[in-house]
Amino acid sequence: MSSAPNPNSNPSASAEKAAATSTQENEQQQQEQQNKTPLPLPEPDHAGDATQLPVGGEGVKLDHLGPLVVNEDGTMSRIANWAEMAEIERENTLRILGKRNKMRLDALRAKGKPSEGQSGNGS
């Protein structure tokens, strides 16, 4: 019987070999992923109801999106459910929004913080 240790029975050597193999496999997978060319996006659908805007052409009315709401911080947004509102709801909303937007714009101007879209000429 030989008293020399078996080099294959060393648990730390086996763990190091497994870790090295795992690292090499990970590196190979990363290189394969980097070498792949991404697929191009599909062609956009031209049959939609998109509005075409010619450069230098006339403006586009966005009334169907509803009125602009001036937020307290000066940003602007729109009413999400404007299209689903009844006519009486729209009239009441316009009446209330007109007053509230004016109050908020006056408060922002008093602070010296003009809102977005305002040129400062009072129009």
Rosetta blueprint (number, residue, H / E / L):
1 M L
2 S L
3 S L
4 A L
5 P L
6 N L
7 P H
8 N H
9 S H
10 N L
11 P H
12 S H
13 A H
14 S H
15 A H
16 E H
17 K H
18 A H
19 A H
20 A H
21 T H
22 S H
23 T H
24 Q H
25 E H
26 N H
27 E H
28 Q H
29 Q H
30 Q H
31 Q H
32 E H
33 Q H
34 Q H
35 N H
36 K L
37 T L
38 P L
39 L L
40 P L
41 L L
42 P L
43 E L
44 P L
45 D L
46 H L
47 A L
48 G L
49 D L
50 A L
51 T L
52 Q L
53 L L
54 P L
55 V L
56 G L
57 G L
58 E L
59 G L
60 V L
61 K L
62 L L
63 D H
64 H H
65 L H
66 G L
67 P L
68 L E
69 V E
70 V E
71 N L
72 E L
73 D L
74 G L
75 T L
76 M E
77 S E
78 R E
79 I L
80 A L
81 N L
82 W H
83 A H
84 E H
85 M L
86 A L
87 E H
88 I H
89 E H
90 R H
91 E H
92 N H
93 T H
94 L H
95 R H
96 I H
97 L H
98 G H
99 K H
100 R H
101 N H
102 K H
103 M H
104 R H
105 L H
106 D H
107 A H
108 L H
109 R H
110 A H
111 K H
112 G L
113 K L
114 P L
115 S L
116 E L
117 G L
118 Q L
119 S L
120 G L
121 N L
122 G L
123 S L
